[in-house]
Every structure is written in C-alpha cells, then in structure tokens.
C-alpha cells in the first residue's frame, strides 16, 4: 500500500471518528439543534413567546448589541453560564417559514440597507456581501463556507513583514474552532492546509460546479477539497439534512444551513436570555468619569430607552460597531468611546473577491448544490517567488440568475447579447477568489455629515487598495482562468468585487495599536467588550464567520472563568 493511500485512509478514519462520535457533549453545552420543532415548522415560537423579559431599569449582567455571528454566540454562551443577558437587535425576529423565500429579489430584506457613505480610491459597495439585519445577522444569508484561518495568519508582521501580529496564537483558538465546528456542524473532506484536521460530517456530494474546479485543479497538479460548509450532511438533532435547493444565500428554509438563529439562539432563549428586536442602539453609556460602561441607549417604537448592564458587548460588525463607538463620545472620550489612540474605525479590510466564469459545452447547472462546495488553498501563504506578500484561496461560486445577470452586465453585455448569455446560464461554471488585502490605517470608518432616519450621523467608509492588494488580485484572477481553461472552458469572463468586511476595532497587545485585547475587552473601558469581526487584525484568505464565532467562544470561556464571585462581581474594576 502506497504512502498516499495510507494517508487518505487515515484522513477518512479521522472524519469517520468525528461523524460517529457521541453528540452528548455538544447537546450539554448547546442544545439548539434539539430545541427546534419536529412537526415541520422551522422554529419553536414558544421560545419567543415565553422568553424572559427584563425591564430597562433592571441592571442585567450583560447587554449585547447585535445578534449575528458574534453577538448570538456570546448571548448563548453567557446565558448558558447563568448570566442575565439582553441582546439588542435592530432588525426583526425572522421566521424561516414565512420570511425566507426561494427568490433572489424577494430576499433583499435580509440585508442591512441603512445609508452609508463610501469613499476612497477603491470604494466598497455596501449591501448583501457585508451586512445583515435581524436575528442571525449576516449568517442568515452567508454562503455557509467556514474554513479556519491558518497558523500563519496570526503572525504576518513577524513572518512576512506586512499586516499585524495577533495578540493570541492559532493554538489558543484551536479548541474553540473544534467546538464551533461541532455545533454548526461542519461537513467536509479532511483539510490538508494550515493546521490539518477532519470535520464532524462527511463531505456533501459534488455538483457540476464543484466538478469543474476538481477537474481543472487536477489537470494543473493543484490540490482541491470538498467543503468545509456549515450545512448538515445527515440529520443533526432536529435539523434535517441538506436537500440541495440552492437558495443558501436567501435563508435556508429547511434549516440545514447553519445560522445563529438556528444554531445558538434557541439555547440562549431556553436559558433565560432576552433578544429584544427592533431595538436600534444609539450609544454606549458610561459613568460620569468614563471609567465603566453602565448600559446601552437604544431606540424602539419611536422612544429612547437605556438598558442598564454590568457588562456591555458590542457586536454590530465592522461599520456599525465603530460608528456606535464614535457616536458614543463623551467628556472622557471626546473623539469617540475607546478612541484614546485614534484606533476606532481604522484598519478596515475587505477581501478582494474576483469571480471568473467559464463556459462549457456540457450543462453545469451550478445552482444544484451549495454555492461553496469545493476549495483550493494552495496559494494561501506567501510565495517567495511572487511579487506580493500573503495570498488567496479559490472556491466555487454558484450565482443565481439575477447575480449572473449582474456578472454578465458588468462585462458590458446588454440587450440581445445579455439575453443570449442568460439563456446560456446552465452551461457556465463560476469560481471566486478570496484575496488577502492588507490592513491599512487610512481604510477606516468616520462619521459623515449625513444623518440617518434616526437623526444619527451616518458612517463614512473610506477604502483604497495598495500595490500589494492589486498584485494578489491579479494573480488570483489568472489562476482561476487557468483552472477553468484546464477544465475545458471555451470562454472565460471575470468581474472584480469585494467580500467579507472585517476590522475597524482590532485586537492588539497594546492600546496604542488597537481597541481590544486578546480577550476582546476594550483597553479603555474594562467592562466593555467587542465581539464581532471588527476585532480581526488581519483577514487571511478565509471566510471570517467561523473565526468570529471561535474568538467569541474563547472570550466567553475566559469571561466565565473570571467570574469567581458570580457574574455581577466580575465586572467591577
């Protein structure tokens, strides 16, 4: 038996061992999958009807702003630990049965569409790629692709001379990665890149688009793997398996794709958390000296309220979190809360995400599978022979018809020509790259002179690429075109785009370099945390949702461990 065969058998055994392992420990720490109904409904509305409700004047142990990947995970973890928790969410409580539809245009209500100003030499369009509203946040409409960051992501300044070093190491996050992967759960082949590891569920069957990437990668001698996706492959608790309907980005009506609405909110409610919807946070309040956070001011039904809390966590993501802190200026922090060193709003990052489509003689029907099903991370780390630092990953992307029309129209095809491409839709396979663009201090959120419907200053997001950014995007585009041609494409077309907004309140070892420490506590206000993607110092070439949730899992564990005298005593300085 060859060494390669033995290696593959060991990899398969690792996946089988995880797949066949007991789910008792998972259910004990997060029973959300077992709290969903078995009668065909997608959410047990009794959890909301009987939800504990706190009064604004009642000082709870924790108030969380935002119920997305980070906010919902923290809410669940701390409620499970016995803390009294209120989570303020600006959007509604979604009902998968009535609010999610198999329609691209009919799903725009899932996005955060409040006004924002964009500027810089390479402005980033706001919308579905980088924002969400409602319980579950952007995890409701994310693609479900959840690779880990690599160990190299945590020391890019030391190793590559670019970016920033994290105040924690990959090894600090590994146990949290494993816990979150089990709770989502994640399906995929054994992952050979970064820190090699198996996944809890075996990989899903591969559709036509995945076959294109596998075929092209094999022809070029590249590695490609199926997964990892936060989509059940087989039943998990009361959640059914995936039925491959293809509307993952519109909210999964069958509950196969993980969103925190499904994976963490039910357990949070069962353990006494309140999720207060339609509650728009407007400022974090502190004591008169600005030493401690005392709660969050928010608007609901046209009235302003103050929810008092011993600890505050902001999880509004990379535009709204800096905006909230800047709008929370006071006598102690005249330039914005926690902004002593002008770090709030800085170092925002997006990933360069060019998409390249190839036309094939055979029918591809790329919509007949999860949009992200196969990936290649051979180009993730810095290549000494390249003219840029860091790298990129390549994934399958399966645009539905409206998105495909936008792709084609971006090439200048209109009228009859556009209709011809649309009629040819089922013959096209599409790949997307995630390019690591560098954190730059001038890429930032500030407050504009424009006001929103609440009378609050709107965020101004300025973004410009550097030469290294442009070089890595060019390289990714060339590689995707090579893969598609090697797979047999007769025509290729590429559009430029961005994905996955992170940064803006990054973690650091010193307050001069960031806003929070490695435990996600703000340097300036010790009982104020930031628990979303804005804390990432670098972004890697991986989708960020899993890392956000893992960081919050780790921070929550350390928060609970520090509460020696109970949650109320923990937050006293």
Residue pairs with C-beta under 8 A, 6 or more apart in sequence:
11 189
11 190
11 192
11 198
12 190
14 190
14 197
14 198
15 189
15 190
15 198
15 199
15 202
16 202
17 198
18 182
18 198
18 199
18 200
18 201
19 200
19 201
19 202
21 200
23 236
23 237
26 182
26 183
27 33
27 34
27 237
29 80
29 179
29 183
30 76
30 80
30 183
30 263
30 264
30 267
31 237
31 266
31 267
31 270
32 76
32 183
32 237
32 262
32 263
32 264
32 265
32 266
32 267
33 236
33 237
33 238
33 239
33 262
33 263
34 237
34 238
35 44
35 47
35 238
35 266
35 267
35 270
36 42
36 43
36 44
36 237
36 238
36 239
36 255
36 262
36 266
37 43
37 44
37 238
38 238
41 97
42 95
42 96
42 97
42 253
42 254
42 255
42 262
43 95
43 96
43 97
43 261
43 262
43 266
44 266
45 95
47 266
47 269
47 270
48 93
48 269
48 275
51 269
51 273
51 274
51 275
52 272
52 273
52 274
53 274
54 60
54 84
54 86
54 274
54 307
56 305
56 306
56 307
56 308
57 308
58 308
59 295
59 308
59 309
59 310
60 83
60 84
60 85
60 86
60 307
60 308
60 309
60 310
61 78
61 83
61 84
61 85
61 309
61 310
61 311
61 567
61 568
61 571
62 74
62 78
62 83
62 84
62 85
62 86
62 309
62 310
62 311
62 312
62 313
62 567
63 85
63 86
63 87
63 88
63 295
63 296
63 307
63 308
63 309
63 311
63 312
63 313
64 71
64 74
64 75
64 85
64 86
64 87
64 88
64 313
64 315
64 531
65 71
65 87
65 88
65 281
65 284
65 296
65 312
65 313
65 314
65 315
65 316
65 324
66 87
66 88
66 89
66 90
66 137
66 281
66 314
66 315
66 316
66 317
66 320
66 321
66 532
67 75
67 87
67 89
67 134
67 135
67 136
67 137
67 260
67 265
67 275
67 315
68 132
68 136
68 137
68 138
68 139
68 260
68 315
68 317
68 532
69 137
69 138
69 139
69 260
69 532
69 533
69 545
69 548
69 549
69 552
70 315
70 531
70 532
70 533
70 548
70 549
70 551
70 552
71 87
71 89
71 137
71 313
71 315
71 531
71 532
72 87
72 135
72 136
72 137
72 139
72 260
72 261
72 264
72 265
72 268
73 180
73 260
73 264
73 531
73 548
73 549
73 552
73 553
73 556
74 313
74 315
74 529
74 531
74 552
74 555
74 556
75 85
75 87
75 264
75 265
75 268
75 273
75 275
76 260
76 264
76 265
76 267
76 268
76 271
76 273
77 552
77 553
77 556
77 557
77 560
78 85
78 273
78 556
78 559
78 560
78 567
79 85
79 267
79 268
79 271
79 272
79 273
80 267
80 268
80 271
81 556
81 560
81 563
81 567
82 271
82 567
83 567
84 272
84 567
85 268
85 272
85 273
85 274
86 273
86 274
86 276
86 307
86 309
87 268
87 273
87 274
87 275
87 276
88 276
88 279
88 281
88 296
88 298
88 307
89 134
89 135
89 275
89 276
89 277
89 278
89 279
90 133
90 278
90 279
90 280
90 281
91 112
91 132
91 133
91 134
91 135
91 277
91 278
92 99
92 133
92 134
92 135
92 277
92 278
93 134
93 135
93 275
93 277
94 100
94 110
94 134
94 135
94 136
94 140
94 251
94 261
96 251
96 252
96 253
96 255
96 261
96 262
97 253
99 109
99 251
100 107
100 110
100 140
100 250
100 251
100 252
100 253
101 107
101 250
101 251
102 245
102 247
102 250
102 253
103 250
104 250
104 400
104 401
104 402
104 403
105 402
106 250
107 141
107 249
107 250
107 251
108 128
110 128
110 132
110 133
110 134
110 140
110 141
110 250
110 251
111 127
111 128
111 131
111 132
111 133
111 141
112 126
112 131
112 132
112 133
112 320
113 127
113 133
114 452
114 453
114 458
115 450
115 452
115 458
116 126
116 319
116 458
116 459
116 460
116 461
117 448
117 450
117 458
117 459
117 460
117 461
118 124
118 125
118 126
118 460
118 461
118 462
118 463
119 460
119 461
119 462
119 463
120 442
120 443
120 461
120 462
120 463
120 464
121 464
121 465
122 463
122 464
122 465
123 461
123 462
123 463
124 130
124 350
124 461
124 463
124 498
124 501
125 498
126 319
126 461
128 141
128 249
129 353
129 497
129 498
129 499
129 500
129 501
130 138
130 317
130 318
130 319
130 350
130 498
130 499
130 500
130 501
131 138
131 317
131 319
131 501
132 138
132 139
132 140
132 141
132 142
134 140
134 277
135 260
135 261
135 265
135 275
135 277
136 259
136 260
136 261
136 262
136 265
137 260
137 317
138 317
138 545
139 258
139 259
139 260
139 261
139 545
140 251
140 259
140 261
141 249
141 250
141 251
142 249
142 259
142 543
142 545
143 229
143 248
143 249
143 370
143 371
143 372
143 543
144 229
144 230
144 231
144 248
144 257
144 258
144 370
144 371
144 372
145 228
145 229
145 230
145 371
145 372
145 375
145 395
145 543
146 181
146 184
146 186
146 228
146 229
146 230
146 543
146 545
146 546
147 191
147 228
147 375
147 377
147 393
147 542
147 543
147 546
148 177
148 191
148 194
148 195
148 197
148 542
148 546
148 547
148 550
149 170
149 173
149 194
149 540
149 542
149 547
150 170
150 193
150 194
150 195
150 377
150 380
150 381
150 540
150 542
151 169
151 170
151 171
151 194
151 195
152 159
152 160
152 194
152 380
152 381
152 382
153 166
153 170
153 538
153 540
153 542
154 165
154 166
154 168
154 169
154 170
155 165
155 166
155 169
156 162
156 163
156 164
156 165
156 389
156 390
156 538
157 163
157 164
157 165
158 165
159 382
160 382
160 389
160 390
161 389
162 389
162 390
162 438
162 468
163 390
163 438
163 439
163 537
163 538
164 347
164 439
164 506
164 508
164 513
164 537
164 538
165 509
165 537
166 507
166 518
166 537
166 538
167 507
167 508
167 509
167 514
167 517
167 518
168 507
168 518
168 554
170 195
172 518
172 554
173 547
173 550
173 551
173 554
174 195
175 554
176 549
176 550
176 551
176 553
176 554
176 557
177 546
177 547
177 550
178 197
179 550
179 553
180 546
180 549
180 550
180 553
181 199
181 200
181 228
181 546
182 200
183 263
183 264
184 230
184 258
184 263
184 546
185 199
185 200
185 201
185 230
185 232
185 236
185 258
186 199
186 200
186 201
186 227
186 228
186 229
186 230
186 546
187 199
187 200
187 201
187 202
187 203
187 204
187 227
187 228
187 229
187 230
187 231
187 232
187 233
188 199
188 201
188 203
188 225
188 226
188 227
188 228
188 229
189 199
189 203
189 225
189 226
189 227
190 196
190 197
190 198
190 199
190 225
191 197
191 198
191 199
191 225
191 227
191 228
192 223
192 225
193 223
193 377
193 378
193 380
194 377
194 380
199 227
199 228
201 232
201 233
201 234
201 236
202 233
203 225
203 226
203 227
203 233
204 226
204 227
204 229
204 231
204 233
204 242
204 244
204 369
204 370
204 373
205 244
205 369
206 214
206 226
206 369
206 373
206 374
207 244
207 365
207 366
207 368
207 369
207 373
207 398
208 363
208 364
208 365
208 366
208 368
208 369
208 429
209 364
209 366
209 369
209 373
209 374
209 396
209 397
209 398
209 429
209 430
210 226
210 369
210 373
210 374
210 396
212 358
212 360
212 364
212 396
212 429
212 431
212 484
212 487
212 489
213 224
213 374
213 376
213 394
213 396
213 429
213 431
213 483
213 487
214 224
214 226
214 374
215 486
215 487
215 488
216 482
216 483
216 484
216 485
216 486
216 487
217 223
217 224
217 376
217 483
218 224
219 486
219 487
220 482
220 483
220 486
222 376
222 378
222 483
223 376
223 377
223 378
224 374
224 375
224 376
225 374
225 375
225 376
226 373
226 374
227 373
227 375
229 257
229 370
229 372
229 373
230 257
230 258
230 545
230 546
231 242
231 248
231 252
231 256
231 257
231 258
231 370
232 239
232 240
232 241
232 242
232 256
232 258
233 241
233 242
234 241
235 241
239 255
239 256
239 262
240 254
240 255
240 256
241 256
242 254
242 256
242 257
242 370
243 254
243 256
244 368
244 369
244 370
245 253
245 254
246 367
246 368
246 369
246 370
246 371
246 398
246 400
247 253
247 400
248 257
248 370
248 371
249 371
249 400
251 259
252 259
255 262
257 370
260 549
265 275
268 275
269 275
276 300
276 307
278 300
278 301
279 298
279 299
279 300
279 305
280 298
280 299
280 300
280 454
281 296
281 297
281 298
281 314
281 316
281 324
282 297
282 298
282 299
282 304
282 324
282 327
282 454
282 456
283 296
283 297
283 324
283 327
283 328
284 293
284 295
284 296
284 297
284 312
284 314
284 324
284 325
284 328
284 337
284 528
285 293
285 294
285 295
285 296
285 297
285 306
285 328
286 292
286 293
286 294
286 330
286 332
286 337
286 525
287 294
288 331
289 332
290 330
290 331
290 332
290 333
290 525
291 332
291 525
291 573
292 525
292 526
292 527
292 571
292 573
293 309
293 311
293 312
293 525
293 527
293 528
294 308
294 309
295 306
295 307
295 308
295 309
295 312
296 306
296 307
296 309
296 312
297 304
297 305
297 306
298 304
298 305
298 306
298 307
299 305
299 454
310 527
310 567
310 568
310 570
310 571
310 572
311 527
311 528
311 529
311 559
311 567
311 570
311 571
312 527
312 528
312 529
313 528
313 529
313 530
313 531
314 321
314 324
314 325
314 528
314 529
314 530
314 531
314 532
315 321
315 530
315 531
315 532
316 323
316 324
316 532
317 501
317 532
317 533
317 534
318 348
318 445
318 501
318 502
318 503
318 504
318 505
318 532
318 533
318 534
319 348
319 445
319 459
319 461
319 501
319 504
320 459
321 504
321 505
321 530
321 532
321 534
322 336
322 344
322 345
322 444
322 445
322 459
322 504
322 505
322 534
323 345
323 445
323 447
323 457
323 458
323 459
325 336
325 337
325 338
325 339
325 344
325 345
325 505
325 515
326 335
326 336
326 337
326 339
326 344
326 345
326 445
326 446
326 447
326 457
327 336
327 447
327 456
327 457
328 336
328 337
329 335
329 336
329 337
329 339
330 337
333 339
333 340
333 524
335 342
336 344
336 345
337 344
337 524
337 525
337 528
338 344
338 505
338 515
338 522
338 523
338 524
338 525
338 528
339 524
340 511
340 523
340 524
341 511
341 512
341 513
343 505
343 506
343 511
343 512
343 513
343 514
343 515
344 504
344 505
344 515
345 444
345 445
345 446
345 504
345 505
346 441
346 443
346 444
346 503
346 504
346 506
347 439
347 440
347 441
347 443
347 444
347 503
347 504
347 506
347 537
348 443
348 444
348 445
348 461
348 463
348 501
348 502
348 503
348 504
349 437
349 438
349 439
349 443
349 501
349 502
349 503
349 536
349 538
349 539
350 437
350 463
350 498
350 499
350 500
350 501
350 502
351 434
351 435
351 436
351 437
351 498
351 499
351 500
351 539
351 541
352 392
352 433
352 434
352 435
352 437
352 465
352 469
352 472
352 473
352 476
352 496
352 498
353 432
353 433
353 434
353 435
353 497
353 498
353 499
353 500
354 432
354 433
354 435
354 473
354 476
354 477
354 480
354 494
354 495
354 496
354 497
355 397
355 399
355 407
355 430
355 431
355 432
355 433
355 494
355 495
355 497
356 430
356 431
356 432
356 433
356 477
356 480
356 481
356 484
356 492
356 493
356 494
357 404
357 407
357 428
357 429
357 430
357 431
357 484
357 492
357 493
357 494
358 428
358 429
358 430
358 431
358 484
358 485
358 487
358 489
358 490
358 491
358 492
359 424
359 427
359 428
359 489
359 490
359 491
359 492
360 427
360 428
360 429
360 487
360 488
360 489
360 490
361 427
361 488
361 490
362 427
363 426
363 427
364 426
364 427
364 428
364 429
365 426
366 396
366 398
366 399
366 428
366 429
366 430
367 398
367 400
369 398
370 398
371 396
371 397
371 398
371 399
372 395
372 396
372 397
372 543
373 396
373 398
374 395
374 396
375 393
375 394
375 395
375 396
376 393
376 394
376 395
376 483
377 393
377 541
379 391
379 392
379 393
379 394
379 475
379 476
379 479
379 541
380 391
380 392
380 393
380 540
380 541
381 390
381 391
382 389
382 390
382 391
383 391
386 471
386 475
387 471
388 468
388 471
388 472
388 475
389 438
389 468
390 436
390 438
390 468
390 472
390 541
391 435
391 436
391 472
391 541
392 433
392 434
392 435
392 436
392 472
392 473
392 475
392 476
392 479
392 541
393 433
393 434
393 541
393 542
394 431
394 432
394 433
394 434
394 476
394 479
394 480
394 483
395 431
395 432
395 433
395 434
396 429
396 430
396 431
396 432
397 430
397 431
397 432
398 430
399 407
399 430
401 422
401 425
404 421
404 422
404 425
404 428
404 430
405 418
405 422
407 430
407 493
407 495
408 418
408 421
408 422
408 493
409 418
410 495
411 493
411 495
413 421
429 484
429 487
429 489
431 480
431 483
431 484
432 480
432 499
433 473
433 476
433 477
433 479
433 480
434 499
434 500
434 541
434 542
434 543
435 469
435 472
435 473
435 476
435 541
436 472
436 538
436 539
436 540
436 541
437 465
437 469
437 472
437 539
438 466
438 468
438 469
438 538
439 503
439 506
439 537
439 538
439 539
440 464
440 466
442 462
442 464
443 462
443 463
443 464
443 503
444 461
444 462
444 504
445 459
445 460
445 461
445 462
445 504
446 459
446 460
446 462
447 457
447 458
447 459
447 460
448 457
448 458
448 459
448 460
449 457
450 457
450 458
451 457
451 458
452 458
473 496
477 494
480 494
481 492
481 494
484 492
485 492
500 533
500 539
500 543
500 544
501 533
502 533
502 534
502 536
502 539
502 544
503 533
503 534
503 536
503 537
503 539
504 534
505 514
505 515
505 516
505 530
505 534
505 535
506 513
506 514
506 515
506 516
506 534
506 535
506 536
506 537
507 514
507 515
507 516
507 517
507 518
507 520
507 535
507 536
507 537
508 514
508 515
508 516
508 517
508 537
509 517
509 518
511 523
511 524
514 523
514 537
515 522
515 523
515 524
515 530
515 535
516 522
516 523
516 529
516 530
516 535
517 523
519 554
519 555
519 558
519 559
520 529
520 530
520 531
520 535
520 551
520 552
520 555
521 528
521 529
521 555
522 528
522 529
522 530
526 571
526 573
527 571
527 573
529 555
529 559
531 551
531 552
531 555
532 548
533 544
533 548
535 551
536 544
536 547
536 548
540 547
559 570
562 570
563 569
563 570
564 570
